[in-house]
Amino acid sequence: MTPVCRIEDLPEGEAVRVEVEGSPEPIAVFHADDGEFYAIDDTCTHQDASLSDGWVEGCFVECPLHTALFDLRTGEPTCLPARRPVRTHRVTVLDGMVHVEARPVEEAGGVVVEPAEIVA
């Protein structure tokens, strides 16, 4: 697991881009409007744009380049122009610190992930 930031350093509705060992590309970690933490590949599958620069609404992020919308829970695009999902990654909160664990490249989105596991 790779430490990302403290909970208080990532306000609801915001995201942070991180480089994670085991992932060939950056990962975006989101603190969604529902209070949960989610992580997906940072690069939009439609065109090279950083999803961490997008707009978060509920459990969705809108790509800043062409407004493709991705579900943070599944990685699935919900509208065009994106057609392929992004990978989702496991998020754990341990002692107030947000951590992310990269999924293997072979595993694409489309898998429902649980909200961040919080360990006291």
Rosetta constraint file for C-alpha pairs under 8 A:
AtomPair CA 1 CA 99 HARMONIC 5.88 0.50
AtomPair CA 1 CA 100 HARMONIC 5.46 0.50
AtomPair CA 1 CA 101 HARMONIC 4.69 0.50
AtomPair CA 1 CA 102 HARMONIC 7.84 0.50
AtomPair CA 2 CA 20 HARMONIC 6.33 0.50
AtomPair CA 2 CA 21 HARMONIC 7.50 0.50
AtomPair CA 2 CA 99 HARMONIC 5.23 0.50
AtomPair CA 2 CA 100 HARMONIC 5.30 0.50
AtomPair CA 2 CA 101 HARMONIC 6.28 0.50
AtomPair CA 3 CA 97 HARMONIC 6.88 0.50
AtomPair CA 3 CA 98 HARMONIC 6.03 0.50
AtomPair CA 3 CA 99 HARMONIC 4.29 0.50
AtomPair CA 3 CA 100 HARMONIC 6.59 0.50
AtomPair CA 4 CA 18 HARMONIC 7.01 0.50
AtomPair CA 4 CA 97 HARMONIC 7.28 0.50
AtomPair CA 4 CA 98 HARMONIC 5.45 0.50
AtomPair CA 4 CA 99 HARMONIC 5.33 0.50
AtomPair CA 4 CA 100 HARMONIC 6.91 0.50
AtomPair CA 5 CA 9 HARMONIC 6.33 0.50
AtomPair CA 5 CA 10 HARMONIC 7.23 0.50
AtomPair CA 5 CA 97 HARMONIC 5.78 0.50
AtomPair CA 5 CA 98 HARMONIC 5.44 0.50
AtomPair CA 5 CA 99 HARMONIC 7.49 0.50
AtomPair CA 6 CA 10 HARMONIC 7.12 0.50
AtomPair CA 6 CA 96 HARMONIC 5.75 0.50
AtomPair CA 6 CA 97 HARMONIC 4.33 0.50
AtomPair CA 6 CA 98 HARMONIC 5.82 0.50
AtomPair CA 7 CA 11 HARMONIC 7.63 0.50
AtomPair CA 7 CA 93 HARMONIC 7.97 0.50
AtomPair CA 7 CA 96 HARMONIC 5.67 0.50
AtomPair CA 7 CA 97 HARMONIC 5.90 0.50
AtomPair CA 7 CA 98 HARMONIC 6.20 0.50
AtomPair CA 10 CA 14 HARMONIC 6.27 0.50
AtomPair CA 10 CA 15 HARMONIC 6.87 0.50
AtomPair CA 10 CA 16 HARMONIC 7.51 0.50
AtomPair CA 10 CA 30 HARMONIC 7.96 0.50
AtomPair CA 10 CA 31 HARMONIC 6.49 0.50
AtomPair CA 11 CA 31 HARMONIC 6.47 0.50
AtomPair CA 12 CA 31 HARMONIC 4.86 0.50
AtomPair CA 12 CA 32 HARMONIC 5.55 0.50
AtomPair CA 12 CA 33 HARMONIC 5.46 0.50
AtomPair CA 12 CA 34 HARMONIC 7.97 0.50
AtomPair CA 12 CA 35 HARMONIC 6.30 0.50
AtomPair CA 13 CA 30 HARMONIC 7.22 0.50
AtomPair CA 13 CA 31 HARMONIC 5.69 0.50
AtomPair CA 13 CA 32 HARMONIC 5.11 0.50
AtomPair CA 13 CA 33 HARMONIC 5.29 0.50
AtomPair CA 13 CA 55 HARMONIC 7.90 0.50
AtomPair CA 13 CA 56 HARMONIC 5.43 0.50
AtomPair CA 13 CA 57 HARMONIC 7.04 0.50
AtomPair CA 13 CA 58 HARMONIC 7.92 0.50
AtomPair CA 14 CA 30 HARMONIC 5.96 0.50
AtomPair CA 14 CA 31 HARMONIC 5.74 0.50
AtomPair CA 14 CA 32 HARMONIC 7.17 0.50
AtomPair CA 14 CA 56 HARMONIC 6.90 0.50
AtomPair CA 15 CA 28 HARMONIC 6.40 0.50
AtomPair CA 15 CA 29 HARMONIC 5.43 0.50
AtomPair CA 15 CA 30 HARMONIC 4.29 0.50
AtomPair CA 15 CA 31 HARMONIC 6.30 0.50
AtomPair CA 15 CA 52 HARMONIC 5.28 0.50
AtomPair CA 15 CA 53 HARMONIC 7.57 0.50
AtomPair CA 16 CA 28 HARMONIC 5.62 0.50
AtomPair CA 16 CA 29 HARMONIC 5.37 0.50
AtomPair CA 16 CA 30 HARMONIC 6.67 0.50
AtomPair CA 16 CA 52 HARMONIC 5.96 0.50
AtomPair CA 17 CA 26 HARMONIC 6.48 0.50
AtomPair CA 17 CA 27 HARMONIC 5.74 0.50
AtomPair CA 17 CA 28 HARMONIC 4.51 0.50
AtomPair CA 17 CA 29 HARMONIC 6.42 0.50
AtomPair CA 17 CA 42 HARMONIC 6.89 0.50
AtomPair CA 17 CA 52 HARMONIC 5.93 0.50
AtomPair CA 18 CA 26 HARMONIC 5.56 0.50
AtomPair CA 18 CA 27 HARMONIC 5.38 0.50
AtomPair CA 18 CA 28 HARMONIC 6.34 0.50
AtomPair CA 18 CA 29 HARMONIC 7.60 0.50
AtomPair CA 19 CA 23 HARMONIC 7.57 0.50
AtomPair CA 19 CA 25 HARMONIC 7.11 0.50
AtomPair CA 19 CA 26 HARMONIC 4.77 0.50
AtomPair CA 19 CA 27 HARMONIC 6.34 0.50
AtomPair CA 20 CA 25 HARMONIC 7.99 0.50
AtomPair CA 20 CA 26 HARMONIC 6.70 0.50
AtomPair CA 20 CA 27 HARMONIC 6.98 0.50
AtomPair CA 20 CA 100 HARMONIC 7.83 0.50
AtomPair CA 20 CA 101 HARMONIC 7.65 0.50
AtomPair CA 20 CA 102 HARMONIC 6.76 0.50
AtomPair CA 21 CA 102 HARMONIC 7.44 0.50
AtomPair CA 22 CA 102 HARMONIC 6.15 0.50
AtomPair CA 22 CA 103 HARMONIC 7.86 0.50
AtomPair CA 22 CA 104 HARMONIC 7.41 0.50
AtomPair CA 23 CA 27 HARMONIC 7.83 0.50
AtomPair CA 23 CA 102 HARMONIC 5.82 0.50
AtomPair CA 23 CA 103 HARMONIC 7.45 0.50
AtomPair CA 23 CA 104 HARMONIC 7.32 0.50
AtomPair CA 23 CA 105 HARMONIC 7.32 0.50
AtomPair CA 24 CA 105 HARMONIC 7.90 0.50
AtomPair CA 25 CA 41 HARMONIC 7.04 0.50
AtomPair CA 25 CA 42 HARMONIC 7.40 0.50
AtomPair CA 25 CA 43 HARMONIC 7.67 0.50
AtomPair CA 26 CA 41 HARMONIC 6.30 0.50
AtomPair CA 26 CA 42 HARMONIC 5.51 0.50
AtomPair CA 26 CA 43 HARMONIC 7.44 0.50
AtomPair CA 27 CA 39 HARMONIC 6.60 0.50
AtomPair CA 27 CA 40 HARMONIC 5.73 0.50
AtomPair CA 27 CA 41 HARMONIC 4.47 0.50
AtomPair CA 27 CA 42 HARMONIC 4.65 0.50
AtomPair CA 27 CA 43 HARMONIC 7.95 0.50
AtomPair CA 28 CA 39 HARMONIC 5.54 0.50
AtomPair CA 28 CA 40 HARMONIC 5.51 0.50
AtomPair CA 28 CA 41 HARMONIC 5.92 0.50
AtomPair CA 28 CA 42 HARMONIC 4.68 0.50
AtomPair CA 28 CA 51 HARMONIC 6.86 0.50
AtomPair CA 28 CA 52 HARMONIC 5.36 0.50
AtomPair CA 29 CA 37 HARMONIC 6.94 0.50
AtomPair CA 29 CA 38 HARMONIC 5.72 0.50
AtomPair CA 29 CA 39 HARMONIC 4.30 0.50
AtomPair CA 29 CA 40 HARMONIC 6.70 0.50
AtomPair CA 29 CA 52 HARMONIC 7.51 0.50
AtomPair CA 29 CA 100 HARMONIC 7.88 0.50
AtomPair CA 30 CA 37 HARMONIC 5.49 0.50
AtomPair CA 30 CA 38 HARMONIC 5.19 0.50
AtomPair CA 30 CA 39 HARMONIC 6.09 0.50
AtomPair CA 30 CA 52 HARMONIC 7.70 0.50
AtomPair CA 31 CA 35 HARMONIC 6.26 0.50
AtomPair CA 31 CA 36 HARMONIC 5.78 0.50
AtomPair CA 31 CA 37 HARMONIC 4.56 0.50
AtomPair CA 31 CA 38 HARMONIC 6.64 0.50
AtomPair CA 32 CA 36 HARMONIC 5.53 0.50
AtomPair CA 32 CA 37 HARMONIC 6.10 0.50
AtomPair CA 32 CA 38 HARMONIC 7.26 0.50
AtomPair CA 32 CA 56 HARMONIC 6.86 0.50
AtomPair CA 32 CA 57 HARMONIC 7.42 0.50
AtomPair CA 32 CA 58 HARMONIC 5.98 0.50
AtomPair CA 32 CA 59 HARMONIC 5.74 0.50
AtomPair CA 32 CA 60 HARMONIC 7.96 0.50
AtomPair CA 33 CA 56 HARMONIC 7.58 0.50
AtomPair CA 33 CA 57 HARMONIC 6.59 0.50
AtomPair CA 33 CA 58 HARMONIC 4.79 0.50
AtomPair CA 33 CA 59 HARMONIC 6.81 0.50
AtomPair CA 34 CA 58 HARMONIC 6.15 0.50
AtomPair CA 34 CA 59 HARMONIC 7.08 0.50
AtomPair CA 36 CA 115 HARMONIC 5.79 0.50
AtomPair CA 36 CA 116 HARMONIC 6.25 0.50
AtomPair CA 37 CA 91 HARMONIC 6.70 0.50
AtomPair CA 37 CA 115 HARMONIC 6.26 0.50
AtomPair CA 37 CA 116 HARMONIC 5.35 0.50
AtomPair CA 38 CA 72 HARMONIC 6.11 0.50
AtomPair CA 38 CA 73 HARMONIC 6.78 0.50
AtomPair CA 38 CA 88 HARMONIC 7.83 0.50
AtomPair CA 38 CA 89 HARMONIC 7.44 0.50
AtomPair CA 38 CA 90 HARMONIC 7.51 0.50
AtomPair CA 38 CA 91 HARMONIC 6.25 0.50
AtomPair CA 38 CA 115 HARMONIC 6.54 0.50
AtomPair CA 38 CA 116 HARMONIC 6.63 0.50
AtomPair CA 39 CA 72 HARMONIC 7.09 0.50
AtomPair CA 39 CA 88 HARMONIC 5.78 0.50
AtomPair CA 39 CA 89 HARMONIC 5.12 0.50
AtomPair CA 39 CA 90 HARMONIC 6.74 0.50
AtomPair CA 39 CA 91 HARMONIC 6.52 0.50
AtomPair CA 39 CA 100 HARMONIC 7.18 0.50
AtomPair CA 40 CA 72 HARMONIC 6.79 0.50
AtomPair CA 40 CA 75 HARMONIC 6.58 0.50
AtomPair CA 40 CA 86 HARMONIC 6.35 0.50
AtomPair CA 40 CA 87 HARMONIC 5.51 0.50
AtomPair CA 40 CA 88 HARMONIC 4.30 0.50
AtomPair CA 40 CA 89 HARMONIC 5.72 0.50
AtomPair CA 41 CA 86 HARMONIC 5.67 0.50
AtomPair CA 41 CA 87 HARMONIC 5.51 0.50
AtomPair CA 41 CA 88 HARMONIC 6.62 0.50
AtomPair CA 41 CA 89 HARMONIC 7.87 0.50
AtomPair CA 42 CA 49 HARMONIC 7.94 0.50
AtomPair CA 42 CA 50 HARMONIC 5.40 0.50
AtomPair CA 42 CA 51 HARMONIC 5.04 0.50
AtomPair CA 42 CA 52 HARMONIC 6.13 0.50
AtomPair CA 43 CA 47 HARMONIC 7.78 0.50
AtomPair CA 43 CA 48 HARMONIC 5.93 0.50
AtomPair CA 43 CA 49 HARMONIC 5.52 0.50
AtomPair CA 43 CA 50 HARMONIC 5.02 0.50
AtomPair CA 43 CA 51 HARMONIC 5.91 0.50
AtomPair CA 43 CA 86 HARMONIC 7.85 0.50
AtomPair CA 44 CA 48 HARMONIC 5.94 0.50
AtomPair CA 44 CA 49 HARMONIC 5.46 0.50
AtomPair CA 44 CA 50 HARMONIC 6.48 0.50
AtomPair CA 44 CA 51 HARMONIC 6.14 0.50
AtomPair CA 44 CA 63 HARMONIC 6.81 0.50
AtomPair CA 44 CA 82 HARMONIC 7.59 0.50
AtomPair CA 44 CA 86 HARMONIC 7.27 0.50
AtomPair CA 45 CA 82 HARMONIC 6.08 0.50
AtomPair CA 45 CA 83 HARMONIC 7.42 0.50
AtomPair CA 45 CA 84 HARMONIC 5.96 0.50
AtomPair CA 45 CA 85 HARMONIC 6.87 0.50
AtomPair CA 45 CA 86 HARMONIC 6.60 0.50
AtomPair CA 46 CA 68 HARMONIC 7.83 0.50
AtomPair CA 46 CA 81 HARMONIC 6.37 0.50
AtomPair CA 46 CA 82 HARMONIC 4.63 0.50
AtomPair CA 46 CA 83 HARMONIC 7.06 0.50
AtomPair CA 46 CA 84 HARMONIC 7.57 0.50
AtomPair CA 49 CA 63 HARMONIC 7.10 0.50
AtomPair CA 49 CA 64 HARMONIC 7.11 0.50
AtomPair CA 49 CA 65 HARMONIC 6.27 0.50
AtomPair CA 50 CA 54 HARMONIC 7.20 0.50
AtomPair CA 50 CA 63 HARMONIC 7.37 0.50
AtomPair CA 50 CA 64 HARMONIC 7.54 0.50
AtomPair CA 51 CA 61 HARMONIC 7.08 0.50
AtomPair CA 51 CA 62 HARMONIC 7.29 0.50
AtomPair CA 51 CA 63 HARMONIC 5.41 0.50
AtomPair CA 51 CA 64 HARMONIC 6.97 0.50
AtomPair CA 53 CA 63 HARMONIC 7.53 0.50
AtomPair CA 53 CA 64 HARMONIC 6.35 0.50
AtomPair CA 54 CA 61 HARMONIC 6.08 0.50
AtomPair CA 54 CA 62 HARMONIC 5.25 0.50
AtomPair CA 54 CA 63 HARMONIC 4.88 0.50
AtomPair CA 54 CA 64 HARMONIC 4.67 0.50
AtomPair CA 55 CA 61 HARMONIC 5.40 0.50
AtomPair CA 55 CA 62 HARMONIC 5.12 0.50
AtomPair CA 55 CA 63 HARMONIC 7.07 0.50
AtomPair CA 55 CA 64 HARMONIC 7.14 0.50
AtomPair CA 56 CA 60 HARMONIC 5.74 0.50
AtomPair CA 56 CA 61 HARMONIC 4.48 0.50
AtomPair CA 56 CA 62 HARMONIC 6.53 0.50
AtomPair CA 57 CA 61 HARMONIC 6.32 0.50
AtomPair CA 59 CA 71 HARMONIC 6.02 0.50
AtomPair CA 59 CA 72 HARMONIC 5.40 0.50
AtomPair CA 59 CA 73 HARMONIC 6.81 0.50
AtomPair CA 60 CA 69 HARMONIC 6.53 0.50
AtomPair CA 60 CA 70 HARMONIC 5.48 0.50
AtomPair CA 60 CA 71 HARMONIC 4.57 0.50
AtomPair CA 60 CA 72 HARMONIC 5.37 0.50
AtomPair CA 61 CA 69 HARMONIC 5.67 0.50
AtomPair CA 61 CA 70 HARMONIC 5.41 0.50
AtomPair CA 61 CA 71 HARMONIC 6.72 0.50
AtomPair CA 61 CA 72 HARMONIC 6.84 0.50
AtomPair CA 62 CA 67 HARMONIC 5.35 0.50
AtomPair CA 62 CA 68 HARMONIC 5.64 0.50
AtomPair CA 62 CA 69 HARMONIC 4.43 0.50
AtomPair CA 62 CA 70 HARMONIC 6.50 0.50
AtomPair CA 63 CA 67 HARMONIC 4.82 0.50
AtomPair CA 63 CA 68 HARMONIC 5.21 0.50
AtomPair CA 63 CA 69 HARMONIC 6.25 0.50
AtomPair CA 63 CA 70 HARMONIC 7.91 0.50
AtomPair CA 66 CA 81 HARMONIC 7.16 0.50
AtomPair CA 67 CA 81 HARMONIC 7.82 0.50
AtomPair CA 68 CA 77 HARMONIC 6.92 0.50
AtomPair CA 68 CA 78 HARMONIC 7.48 0.50
AtomPair CA 68 CA 79 HARMONIC 5.87 0.50
AtomPair CA 68 CA 80 HARMONIC 5.72 0.50
AtomPair CA 68 CA 81 HARMONIC 5.74 0.50
AtomPair CA 68 CA 82 HARMONIC 5.55 0.50
AtomPair CA 69 CA 77 HARMONIC 5.56 0.50
AtomPair CA 69 CA 78 HARMONIC 5.49 0.50
AtomPair CA 69 CA 79 HARMONIC 5.86 0.50
AtomPair CA 69 CA 80 HARMONIC 7.81 0.50
AtomPair CA 69 CA 82 HARMONIC 7.73 0.50
AtomPair CA 70 CA 75 HARMONIC 5.86 0.50
AtomPair CA 70 CA 76 HARMONIC 5.55 0.50
AtomPair CA 70 CA 77 HARMONIC 4.31 0.50
AtomPair CA 70 CA 78 HARMONIC 5.85 0.50
AtomPair CA 70 CA 79 HARMONIC 7.97 0.50
AtomPair CA 70 CA 85 HARMONIC 7.69 0.50
AtomPair CA 71 CA 75 HARMONIC 5.22 0.50
AtomPair CA 71 CA 76 HARMONIC 5.50 0.50
AtomPair CA 71 CA 77 HARMONIC 6.36 0.50
AtomPair CA 71 CA 78 HARMONIC 6.96 0.50
AtomPair CA 72 CA 76 HARMONIC 7.89 0.50
AtomPair CA 72 CA 88 HARMONIC 7.58 0.50
AtomPair CA 73 CA 88 HARMONIC 7.40 0.50
AtomPair CA 73 CA 112 HARMONIC 5.76 0.50
AtomPair CA 73 CA 113 HARMONIC 5.57 0.50
AtomPair CA 73 CA 114 HARMONIC 7.39 0.50
AtomPair CA 73 CA 115 HARMONIC 7.66 0.50
AtomPair CA 74 CA 88 HARMONIC 6.52 0.50
AtomPair CA 74 CA 109 HARMONIC 5.84 0.50
AtomPair CA 74 CA 110 HARMONIC 4.98 0.50
AtomPair CA 74 CA 111 HARMONIC 5.30 0.50
AtomPair CA 74 CA 112 HARMONIC 4.66 0.50
AtomPair CA 74 CA 113 HARMONIC 6.29 0.50
AtomPair CA 75 CA 85 HARMONIC 5.14 0.50
AtomPair CA 75 CA 86 HARMONIC 4.82 0.50
AtomPair CA 75 CA 87 HARMONIC 5.85 0.50
AtomPair CA 75 CA 88 HARMONIC 5.69 0.50
AtomPair CA 75 CA 109 HARMONIC 4.66 0.50
AtomPair CA 75 CA 110 HARMONIC 5.86 0.50
AtomPair CA 75 CA 111 HARMONIC 7.58 0.50
AtomPair CA 76 CA 84 HARMONIC 7.09 0.50
AtomPair CA 76 CA 85 HARMONIC 4.41 0.50
AtomPair CA 76 CA 86 HARMONIC 6.64 0.50
AtomPair CA 76 CA 109 HARMONIC 6.05 0.50
AtomPair CA 76 CA 110 HARMONIC 5.57 0.50
AtomPair CA 77 CA 82 HARMONIC 6.04 0.50
AtomPair CA 77 CA 83 HARMONIC 6.23 0.50
AtomPair CA 77 CA 84 HARMONIC 6.66 0.50
AtomPair CA 77 CA 85 HARMONIC 5.68 0.50
AtomPair CA 79 CA 83 HARMONIC 7.65 0.50
AtomPair CA 85 CA 108 HARMONIC 6.62 0.50
AtomPair CA 85 CA 109 HARMONIC 4.92 0.50
AtomPair CA 85 CA 110 HARMONIC 6.59 0.50
AtomPair CA 86 CA 108 HARMONIC 6.19 0.50
AtomPair CA 86 CA 109 HARMONIC 5.00 0.50
AtomPair CA 87 CA 103 HARMONIC 7.34 0.50
AtomPair CA 87 CA 105 HARMONIC 7.86 0.50
AtomPair CA 87 CA 107 HARMONIC 6.73 0.50
AtomPair CA 87 CA 108 HARMONIC 4.66 0.50
AtomPair CA 87 CA 109 HARMONIC 4.25 0.50
AtomPair CA 87 CA 110 HARMONIC 7.88 0.50
AtomPair CA 88 CA 103 HARMONIC 7.17 0.50
AtomPair CA 88 CA 108 HARMONIC 7.44 0.50
AtomPair CA 88 CA 109 HARMONIC 5.70 0.50
AtomPair CA 88 CA 111 HARMONIC 7.57 0.50
AtomPair CA 88 CA 113 HARMONIC 7.25 0.50
AtomPair CA 89 CA 100 HARMONIC 6.77 0.50
AtomPair CA 89 CA 101 HARMONIC 6.01 0.50
AtomPair CA 89 CA 102 HARMONIC 5.31 0.50
AtomPair CA 89 CA 103 HARMONIC 5.53 0.50
AtomPair CA 89 CA 113 HARMONIC 7.86 0.50
AtomPair CA 90 CA 100 HARMONIC 5.70 0.50
AtomPair CA 90 CA 101 HARMONIC 5.23 0.50
AtomPair CA 90 CA 102 HARMONIC 6.84 0.50
AtomPair CA 90 CA 103 HARMONIC 7.47 0.50
AtomPair CA 90 CA 113 HARMONIC 7.39 0.50
AtomPair CA 90 CA 116 HARMONIC 7.19 0.50
AtomPair CA 91 CA 98 HARMONIC 7.01 0.50
AtomPair CA 91 CA 99 HARMONIC 5.67 0.50
AtomPair CA 91 CA 100 HARMONIC 4.54 0.50
AtomPair CA 91 CA 101 HARMONIC 6.47 0.50
AtomPair CA 91 CA 115 HARMONIC 7.46 0.50
AtomPair CA 91 CA 116 HARMONIC 4.84 0.50
AtomPair CA 91 CA 117 HARMONIC 6.60 0.50
AtomPair CA 92 CA 98 HARMONIC 5.96 0.50
AtomPair CA 92 CA 99 HARMONIC 5.17 0.50
AtomPair CA 92 CA 100 HARMONIC 6.35 0.50
AtomPair CA 92 CA 116 HARMONIC 5.02 0.50
AtomPair CA 92 CA 117 HARMONIC 4.64 0.50
AtomPair CA 92 CA 118 HARMONIC 5.90 0.50
AtomPair CA 92 CA 119 HARMONIC 7.43 0.50
AtomPair CA 93 CA 97 HARMONIC 5.41 0.50
AtomPair CA 93 CA 98 HARMONIC 4.51 0.50
AtomPair CA 93 CA 99 HARMONIC 6.04 0.50
AtomPair CA 93 CA 116 HARMONIC 6.48 0.50
AtomPair CA 93 CA 117 HARMONIC 5.97 0.50
AtomPair CA 93 CA 118 HARMONIC 4.59 0.50
AtomPair CA 93 CA 119 HARMONIC 5.98 0.50
AtomPair CA 94 CA 98 HARMONIC 6.54 0.50
AtomPair CA 94 CA 99 HARMONIC 7.41 0.50
AtomPair CA 94 CA 118 HARMONIC 6.11 0.50
AtomPair CA 94 CA 119 HARMONIC 4.88 0.50
AtomPair CA 94 CA 120 HARMONIC 6.20 0.50
AtomPair CA 95 CA 119 HARMONIC 6.64 0.50
AtomPair CA 95 CA 120 HARMONIC 5.51 0.50
AtomPair CA 96 CA 120 HARMONIC 7.98 0.50
AtomPair CA 103 CA 107 HARMONIC 6.66 0.50
